[in-house]
Amino acid sequence: MKKNILFFFFLLIVSTKMLAQMYHLINKFENIPKNILTDIDKMGMDESWVLTELEGKYFNALSKIDKTEFNMSGKKVFFFTGNVGSLKSTKKEYFTGEREGLQVEHYSRSHYFGTLYIFNAVQKEENGGYDAAIVYGSKKLNSIKEVVKRLKENAEM
């Protein structure tokens, strides 16, 4: 019996290392350090799926992930939007919306805004090499499996 319990805990520990992670994004500009927020005009300026150092710092702050746990800078990230999070987007479109939001006086999305999905090695291989995906403006909370499938379909286009 003890061996079974120990084996179960071993499997549990090993399997959690292989799980993808989800982080809910609550967009409150006051949660983002001013030195990052003041440079928002420098973010989302290219068509690359790879985040710049500044963009990575922004998403680390937004998701409240310590960069020692997962540094978003230099990561390949896919963007989805739409009611169910199925429409392909870009970081350029994402940051255009963020800049517009900053222009509105007293603007703050203090509600659920999106989800950051960080993939494990197996999922990264399945989806075409993306480290993460951001689904924003969606009314549906997608499973990681759904996001990997959509990403694979969209990345092949």
PEDATA-V639923 format. One record per residue. RES is the residue in three letters. OMEGA is omega in degrees with one decimal (NA if undefined). BURIAL is I if it has 16 or more other ideal C-beta (glycine too) atoms within 10 Angstrom, else O. D_LAST is the distance of its C-alpha to the last C-alpha in whole Angstrom. Layout:
BEGIN
RES	OMEGA	BURIAL	D_LAST
RES	OMEGA	BURIAL	D_LAST
END
This chain:
BEGIN
MET	-179.7	O	52
LYS	179.5	O	51
LYS	178.6	O	49
ASN	179.2	O	47
ILE	178.4	O	47
LEU	178.7	O	46
PHE	177.7	O	43
PHE	179.7	O	42
PHE	175.9	O	42
PHE	178.5	O	40
LEU	179.3	O	37
LEU	179.5	O	37
ILE	-179.6	O	37
VAL	-176.8	O	35
SER	178.9	O	32
THR	175.9	O	32
LYS	-176.7	O	31
MET	-179.2	O	28
LEU	171.4	O	27
ALA	-178.7	I	24
GLN	177.1	I	26
MET	176.7	I	25
TYR	176.3	I	27
HIS	179.7	O	28
LEU	174.5	I	27
ILE	-173.1	I	30
ASN	172.4	I	30
LYS	-175.1	O	34
PHE	179.6	O	34
GLU	177.2	O	37
ASN	-178.1	O	36
ILE	-178.9	I	34
PRO	-176.0	O	36
LYS	-178.7	O	38
ASN	175.6	O	37
ILE	-176.8	I	33
LEU	-179.8	I	33
THR	178.9	O	35
ASP	-177.1	O	32
ILE	177.4	I	29
ASP	179.2	O	29
LYS	-176.8	O	28
MET	177.9	I	25
GLY	-176.2	I	21
MET	-179.5	O	22
ASP	-178.3	O	19
GLU	-177.4	O	15
SER	174.9	O	15
TRP	-178.8	I	14
VAL	-179.0	O	18
LEU	173.4	I	21
THR	179.1	I	24
GLU	-179.2	O	27
LEU	177.9	I	28
GLU	177.1	I	25
GLY	177.8	I	25
LYS	179.2	I	29
TYR	-177.9	I	28
PHE	173.9	I	26
ASN	179.3	I	29
ALA	-177.6	I	31
LEU	-178.1	I	29
SER	-179.3	I	29
LYS	176.1	O	32
ILE	176.0	I	31
ASP	-175.9	O	33
LYS	174.6	O	32
THR	177.0	O	34
GLU	177.4	O	32
PHE	-179.7	I	28
ASN	-177.5	I	28
MET	-179.3	I	25
SER	178.7	I	25
GLY	-179.5	O	23
LYS	177.4	I	20
LYS	-172.6	I	17
VAL	177.0	I	16
PHE	-178.9	I	13
PHE	173.4	I	14
PHE	175.6	I	14
THR	179.4	I	17
GLY	-175.5	O	18
ASN	179.9	O	21
VAL	177.0	O	20
GLY	-176.0	I	17
SER	-177.9	I	14
LEU	178.4	I	13
LYS	177.7	I	10
SER	178.0	I	13
THR	176.8	I	14
LYS	177.5	I	17
LYS	177.4	O	19
GLU	-179.8	O	18
TYR	-176.6	I	20
PHE	172.4	I	23
THR	177.3	O	23
GLY	178.7	O	24
GLU	178.9	I	27
ARG	177.3	O	28
GLU	179.0	O	29
GLY	179.1	O	30
LEU	-179.0	O	33
GLN	-178.9	O	34
VAL	-178.5	O	35
GLU	178.6	O	39
HIS	-179.7	O	39
TYR	172.6	O	36
SER	175.0	O	34
ARG	-178.7	I	32
SER	178.7	O	34
HIS	177.8	O	33
TYR	-175.3	O	30
PHE	-177.9	I	27
GLY	-178.4	I	24
THR	173.4	I	23
LEU	178.3	I	22
TYR	176.3	I	21
ILE	-172.2	I	22
PHE	172.6	I	20
ASN	-175.0	O	23
ALA	-179.5	O	22
VAL	-179.9	O	21
GLN	178.5	I	18
LYS	178.0	I	17
GLU	-179.6	O	17
GLU	-171.6	I	15
ASN	177.5	I	12
GLY	173.8	I	12
GLY	178.2	O	15
TYR	178.4	I	15
ASP	-173.8	I	18
ALA	172.6	I	18
ALA	175.3	I	16
ILE	175.7	I	18
VAL	-176.4	I	18
TYR	178.7	I	21
GLY	-177.6	I	22
SER	176.6	I	22
LYS	-175.5	O	25
LYS	171.6	O	24
LEU	-178.1	O	24
ASN	173.7	I	21
SER	177.8	O	22
ILE	178.9	I	20
LYS	178.1	O	19
GLU	-178.4	I	17
VAL	178.4	I	16
VAL	179.4	I	15
LYS	178.6	O	13
ARG	-179.3	I	11
LEU	178.5	I	10
LYS	179.2	O	9
GLU	-177.2	O	7
ASN	-178.5	I	5
ALA	180.0	O	5
GLU	-178.6	O	4
MET	NA	O	0
END
